[in-house]
């Protein structure tokens, strides 16, 4: 395993890009801006390499991008209804930055910060961010660490831990967009997706969960067997109408805190590339890049179009703090947030 690094100046300090290359020549590029995945170059069955992660030509264009491409949002990923929650009897008001709701920790969230970074003795890349009490309206001084690993099996591991000095919220994911045909190959809607999930979360028209869990059976939300992403994306079904495509969370089958299990399998029939995703998280948000148009210029020299990539975001359930029946996202002093996501790239 070889790791190299390069720095790029920006308004908030140097952005460091780390390139991890395995013995087969497959490589991942990580950025200290938002602890992000900005590239994953992996082979198909014939050994042809392609970059399967959407990303921008300029490392500084990841600041404040609407797609949150490749980065780790925080301190609470996904939506919180009206930007309001109560914790231990105190009400907190967050910035509203997605219609009537708070999204991904706010406009100055962790995804728009430069994280401390280092190469570990194990040849991993460790990013650390220290959020101050009151930052973006959240209580508590919180330290989060995101440790990435890459190996000869083309497995990209992400281990996220966090601790706090006061009760707070913690929900982290990675927001990479994948296109297994290559990041410049156009629409991802021909890909096949399978989810280890028989229940999904219906939402309001602003994509806030109602609190119910519904069966996917006989709905366009059924990915219990491989299903083409675009097959039902225009269906007259509330979840798809509200988000102009898939932007929904599924409860993973057999959730057991701390237990790693399969969440999703994404397949590109054309290239034969396959992405398997495993996690310890309770849910997975699937977002089919419904609003990618207008993004910064890509590494291929053009802005992306809607549906050019799909995000597979392993995380806690959206708005969990306002739904006591959902797995808790509250983190208290003396506790450790500890979650893992594995992205495994293979081929048929």
C-alpha positions, 0 to 999 in steps of 0.5 A, spaced: 500 500 500 502 506 497 500 513 500 502 520 497 499 527 499 498 533 496 496 540 499 492 545 495 491 552 498 484 555 500 480 560 504 480 556 510 487 553 510 490 548 506 486 542 503 490 535 503 489 530 498 491 523 500 492 518 494 492 510 497 494 505 491 493 498 492 498 493 489 493 492 483 493 499 482 486 501 484 486 507 488 482 512 492 483 519 493 481 522 500 480 530 502 481 533 508 475 538 506 469 534 509 473 528 510 471 526 503 472 521 498 473 524 492 475 519 487 475 511 487 479 508 481 477 501 480 477 495 475 472 492 471 472 484 469 477 486 464 481 490 468 479 496 465 480 502 470 475 507 471 473 513 477 467 511 480 466 517 484 463 523 482 467 529 484 470 536 482 476 538 478 478 544 483 479 541 490 476 548 493 469 547 489 467 542 495 466 548 499 458 549 500 456 545 494 449 543 494 450 535 493 455 535 499 459 530 494 463 525 498 464 528 504 462 527 512 456 531 514 455 533 521 454 533 527 447 530 525 446 528 518 440 528 514 434 532 516 431 535 523 424 537 522 424 545 523 431 545 525 428 544 532 429 538 538 429 538 545 434 534 549 434 533 557 428 539 557 432 544 553 430 546 546 435 547 541 434 551 535 438 550 529 439 553 522 434 552 517 437 550 510 433 545 507 426 548 506 423 548 513 428 543 516 435 543 518 439 538 513 446 535 515 448 539 521 447 546 518 450 551 512 457 551 516 457 543 517 462 539 518 462 537 511 465 545 510 470 544 514 478 542 514 479 536 518 486 535 521 489 529 518 494 524 518 497 517 516 497 512 521 502 507 523 497 502 519 497 506 513 490 508 514 488 516 513 485 519 520 481 525 519 479 529 526 474 535 527 473 538 534 466 542 534 465 547 539 459 547 544 454 551 540 457 550 533 451 551 528 446 551 535 448 544 537 450 543 545 457 540 547 464 540 545 464 534 540 471 530 537 469 526 531 474 521 528 474 518 521 479 513 519 479 510 512 483 504 510 484 501 503 486 494 501 488 489 496 481 487 495 478 494 493 475 495 500 474 502 503 473 502 510 470 508 514 470 507 522 467 513 525 468 515 532 466 521 537 465 523 544 462 529 547 463 533 554 455 534 554 449 531 551 448 532 544 446 529 537 451 525 533 449 521 526 455 521 521 455 518 514 459 519 508 455 522 502 459 519 496 456 519 489 457 512 485 457 511 478 460 504 477 460 505 469 465 511 471 463 518 473 463 521 466 458 515 463 452 519 464 445 517 468 446 511 473 439 510 473 440 503 469 444 500 475 441 495 479 440 496 487 439 491 492 437 493 499 437 488 505 431 492 508 423 490 508 421 497 511 422 504 509 420 510 512 414 514 509 415 522 509 412 529 509 412 533 502 419 536 506 422 529 507 421 529 514 419 521 517 412 521 519 414 516 524 411 510 521 415 504 518 412 501 512 413 495 508 416 495 501 412 490 498 408 492 492 411 499 492 416 502 488 421 502 494 422 494 494 429 493 493 429 486 496 431 483 490 435 487 485 431 492 481 433 497 476 434 504 479 430 508 474 424 502 473 419 506 477 423 513 479 417 516 475 412 513 479 406 516 482 408 514 489 409 520 494 416 518 496 418 519 489 414 525 487 416 529 493 424 528 492 423 528 484 426 521 485 429 516 491 431 520 497 429 516 502 431 512 508 430 504 509 431 500 516 436 495 515 433 488 516 436 485 523 439 491 526 443 490 532 447 495 535 455 494 533 454 488 528 456 489 521 451 487 516 450 488 508 446 494 507 446 494 499 449 492 493 449 496 487 451 493 480 452 496 473 450 491 468 454 494 462 461 495 466 460 489 470 462 493 476 459 491 483 459 495 489 457 492 496 456 496 502 456 493 509 455 497 516 453 497 523 448 503 522 441 502 523 439 505 516 441 507 509 438 513 505 438 512 498 439 519 494 439 518 486 442 525 485 435 528 483 438 535 484 445 534 481 444 539 475 448 546 477 454 542 481 461 545 480 465 543 474 467 535 474 473 532 474 471 531 467 470 538 465 462 538 465 457 539 471 454 533 472 446 532 470 441 530 475 441 522 476 449 522 474 450 518 481 447 515 487 449 516 494 448 510 499 448 513 506 449 509 511 446 512 518 441 513 523 434 514 521 432 521 519 429 526 525 431 521 530 431 526 535 424 527 534 421 520 534 423 516 540 421 510 537 427 510 532 434 508 535 437 514 539 442 519 536 443 522 543 451 522 545 452 523 552 459 524 556 462 518 557 459 514 551 463 513 545 459 514 538 462 508 534 460 506 527 463 502 521 461 503 513 465 498 508 465 500 501 467 493 497 468 494 489 468 487 485 466 485 478 462 480 475 
